[in-house]
Amino acid sequence: MGIDVVGGKWKVLILWAVHDRPRRFGELRRMVPEVSEKVLIQQLRELEKDEIVRREAFGEVPPRVEYSLTDYGVALNAALAPLARWGAEHKERMQKIRDREAESVSCKVLSDT
């Protein structure tokens, strides 16, 4: 049950984006530019349903909505911090591995033609 709370490609990035302060939807789109609007909305709804993220709508014109971490979300981010450190420490190594794999696939495709 635990890992599915942050399963998927985008949830962890969303959590890091709101770790220090509330963010509006547009800010999140800019902070995670690779995610589509539809998927971002879906991921935010799931995080809200799991009580990781709080959605606060302000009765203003134009409408304003902010997303922030709940206490549960703060605790989850703290639990993910060691994983983030590991990723930062091994980023170059992982990129080299992925580059080798991409090169291998590319060479195989060329040899098959």
C-alpha atoms as one frame of an Amber mdcrd trajectory, in Angstrom:
protein
   0.000   0.000   0.000   2.790   2.454   0.847   4.616   2.786  -2.461   1.450
   3.248  -4.521   0.884   6.587  -2.774   3.850   7.958  -4.733   3.674   5.523
  -7.638   3.973   6.851 -11.124   6.358   9.223 -12.738   5.065  12.571 -11.472
   3.910  12.359  -7.871   7.339  12.615  -6.291   8.165  15.635  -8.462   4.897
  17.263  -7.429   5.649  16.582  -3.772   9.072  18.207  -4.067   7.515  21.191
  -5.839   5.195  21.918  -2.907   7.619  20.972  -0.140   8.546  24.507   0.897
   5.376  26.500   0.279   1.925  26.358  -1.314   1.914  26.448  -5.112  -0.681
  27.456  -7.637  -1.481  25.130 -10.517   0.404  27.282 -13.048   3.510  27.217
 -10.863   3.351  23.443 -10.717   3.025  23.266 -14.513   6.196  25.343 -14.845
   8.061  23.354 -12.188   7.184  20.003 -13.802   7.074  21.046 -17.471   7.115
  17.541 -18.936   3.757  16.566 -17.386   0.578  17.232 -19.327  -2.138  19.355
 -17.753  -4.512  16.379 -17.680  -2.019  14.136 -15.895  -1.046  16.875 -13.433
  -4.710  17.349 -12.499  -5.134  13.579 -12.103  -2.027  13.235  -9.948  -3.021
  16.182  -7.744  -6.492  14.686  -7.242  -4.984  11.347  -6.221  -2.581  13.041
  -3.802  -5.482  15.039  -2.386  -7.632  11.894  -2.027  -4.755  10.205  -0.155
  -4.515  13.296   2.103  -0.930  13.992   1.033  -1.741  17.322  -0.611  -4.279
  19.927   0.448  -6.201  21.900  -2.169  -7.391  25.305  -1.035  -9.747  27.313
  -3.226 -10.025  31.025  -2.484 -13.283  32.816  -3.204 -11.687  35.411  -5.451
 -12.134  36.656  -8.978 -10.262  35.385 -10.885 -10.379  32.068  -9.008  -7.251
  31.074  -7.113  -6.369  27.563  -5.960  -3.261  26.575  -4.022  -1.800  23.167
  -3.293   0.257  22.460  -0.182   1.434  19.488   1.817  -0.603  18.126   4.692
   1.248  16.969   7.811   1.048  13.482   6.308   2.640  14.825   3.103   5.430
  16.516   5.065   6.174  13.179   6.755   6.157  11.431   3.368   8.598  13.965
   1.915  10.886  13.411   4.914  10.776   9.670   4.222  11.629  10.285   0.543
  14.598  12.577   1.340  17.154   9.717   1.580  16.025   8.455  -1.825  16.526
  11.950  -3.263  20.034  12.090  -1.771  20.844   8.689  -3.277  19.604   9.894
  -6.660  21.719  13.044  -6.484  24.814  11.052  -5.481  24.383   8.521  -8.309
  22.952  10.746 -11.026  26.068  10.720 -13.227  26.487   6.947 -12.931  22.841
   6.337 -13.815  23.078   8.676 -16.809  26.151   6.808 -18.107  24.285   3.503
 -17.790  21.291   4.922 -19.669  23.520   6.439 -22.348  25.247   3.058 -22.862
  21.865   1.351 -23.136  20.590   3.916 -25.658  23.781   3.507 -27.692  23.420
  -0.276 -27.601  19.816  -0.094 -28.811  20.804   2.379 -31.511  23.622   0.120
 -32.745  21.285  -2.896 -32.779  18.690  -1.008 -34.821  21.359   0.019 -37.328
  22.745  -3.505 -37.588  19.253  -4.948 -38.152  18.694  -2.702 -41.179
